[in-house]
Amino acid sequence: MFKGNFKEATTQSANFPEDSPAAFGLLLRWAYFGKVPALCVEAVEDGVCRLSWPATRFYALAEKLYMPSLQNSIMDEVMGYYGKADSLPSTTTMCLMYELCPAQSPMRTFATRAFYFLIMHRHDKAMQQMWPLLELHRAMMKHPDLAFDFLELLREGTIPQVPDELDFCTFHVHGDGKSCSSGSSGNPIHLL
Ligand SMILES: [Zn+2]
């Protein structure tokens, strides 16, 4: 970018107005240290957990820059976090996953699977209170793609499962069509 025929080569600066500064900070940190920091709860505000770094925004940036290995590492951290917390993303987070990531994005697949489980796991009263139907309906109205992906799972008769119980490779990018178990890519730390 700084050496080619781009305007950035003349100005020696680049602007990424639509990306979050925090996500760029995380990208630089990853470039220096070679690993994604642990994802944990930093604060609880009005009953909603705020995590130590913006995983969805960081993932969206990695996806935009086409960095599959980084995408997989972030996804492993996200899956590991929800698995340990025995929880699922808030409706706001699932909407953000749809807003920032393109169709066919593994992050969208993760959100759809969580969304599907929340609706199909119908006997859990606590879950119904935390994810009210009205809120889930609003999410479907706001993101028609989410409604479509949900219907697809429904029509296929998919068994409702929390995403972190599925093989992590379900949410990975494998350019060569292989899974991590065949040694292609990714960070298998949470597979243990
Ligand atoms: Zn994999």
Residues whose N, C-alpha, C, O or C-beta is under 5 A from the ligand:
A	BS01	ZN	F168 C169 H172 S179 C180 S185 G186
